[in-house]
């Protein structure tokens, strides 16, 4: 596993078309933004595992865990991929 240190508003790039940005650091939680082509699925691990098990997902399962009572603004929508590599 590659371990990197980043500060707020710093990012890492994966495979030229996926960018992970540190959006916010609040206590022991870090909010990350993911910019990826629409064809690349991006899920939190618990959602990914539920999908892999074939479990039906409801709206509560898809909401971020901190959504209840989180007054922060929602994440920005992903921009369309313009430089995706086939």
C-alpha positions as CSV (number, residue, x, y, z in Angstrom):
1,X,0.0,0.0,0.0
2,X,1.3,3.4,-0.9
3,X,0.8,5.9,2.0
4,X,0.8,9.6,1.2
5,X,0.5,12.7,3.3
6,X,-1.7,15.5,2.0
7,X,-3.1,18.8,3.4
8,X,-6.4,20.4,2.8
9,X,-6.9,21.3,-0.9
10,X,-4.0,19.1,-1.9
11,X,-4.6,16.1,-4.2
12,X,-3.2,12.9,-5.7
13,X,-3.7,11.7,-9.3
14,X,-4.3,8.1,-10.3
15,X,-3.8,6.8,-13.8
16,X,-4.0,10.4,-15.3
17,X,-7.8,10.5,-15.1
18,X,-8.7,10.1,-11.4
19,X,-8.0,12.9,-8.9
20,X,-8.5,12.5,-5.1
21,X,-8.7,15.9,-3.3
22,X,-8.6,16.5,0.5
23,X,-11.7,18.7,0.8
24,X,-11.9,19.1,4.5
25,X,-10.3,17.9,7.7
26,X,-12.5,17.9,10.8
27,X,-11.2,16.2,13.9
28,X,-10.5,12.6,13.1
29,X,-12.5,12.7,9.8
30,X,-11.2,13.6,6.4
31,X,-13.6,14.5,3.5
32,X,-12.3,13.5,0.1
33,X,-13.4,14.6,-3.3
34,X,-13.1,12.2,-6.2
35,X,-13.0,13.4,-9.8
36,X,-13.2,10.4,-12.1
37,X,-14.7,9.6,-15.5
38,X,-18.4,8.7,-15.3
39,X,-17.7,5.1,-16.4
40,X,-15.4,4.5,-13.4
41,X,-17.5,3.4,-10.4
42,X,-16.6,5.1,-7.2
43,X,-18.1,3.8,-3.9
44,X,-17.4,3.8,-0.2
45,X,-16.2,0.4,0.8
46,X,-19.4,-0.6,2.7
47,X,-21.5,0.2,-0.4
48,X,-19.0,-1.6,-2.7
49,X,-19.2,-4.7,-0.5
50,X,-23.0,-4.6,-0.4
51,X,-23.1,-4.4,-4.2
52,X,-20.6,-7.3,-4.4
53,X,-22.9,-9.4,-2.2
54,X,-25.9,-8.5,-4.4
55,X,-27.8,-6.7,-1.6
56,X,-30.4,-4.2,-2.7
57,X,-29.4,-0.7,-1.7
58,X,-31.8,1.8,-0.4
59,X,-31.4,5.6,-0.2
60,X,-30.2,5.4,3.4
61,X,-27.4,3.0,2.4
62,X,-26.3,5.3,-0.3
63,X,-26.1,8.4,1.9
64,X,-22.8,9.2,3.5
65,X,-22.7,8.1,7.1
66,X,-22.3,11.6,8.4
67,X,-25.2,13.0,6.4
68,X,-27.6,12.9,9.3
69,X,-26.8,16.2,11.1
70,X,-24.0,17.3,8.8
71,X,-24.6,20.9,7.9
72,X,-21.8,21.0,5.4
73,X,-22.6,21.7,1.8
74,X,-23.0,18.7,-0.5
75,X,-20.1,17.7,-2.7
76,X,-19.8,19.3,-6.1
77,X,-20.9,17.2,-9.1
78,X,-18.3,15.5,-11.1
79,X,-17.2,17.4,-14.2
80,X,-17.5,15.5,-17.5
81,X,-14.4,13.5,-18.4
82,X,-12.6,15.3,-21.2
83,X,-9.2,13.5,-21.3
84,X,-10.2,9.9,-20.5
85,X,-7.8,7.3,-21.7
86,X,-9.6,4.3,-23.3
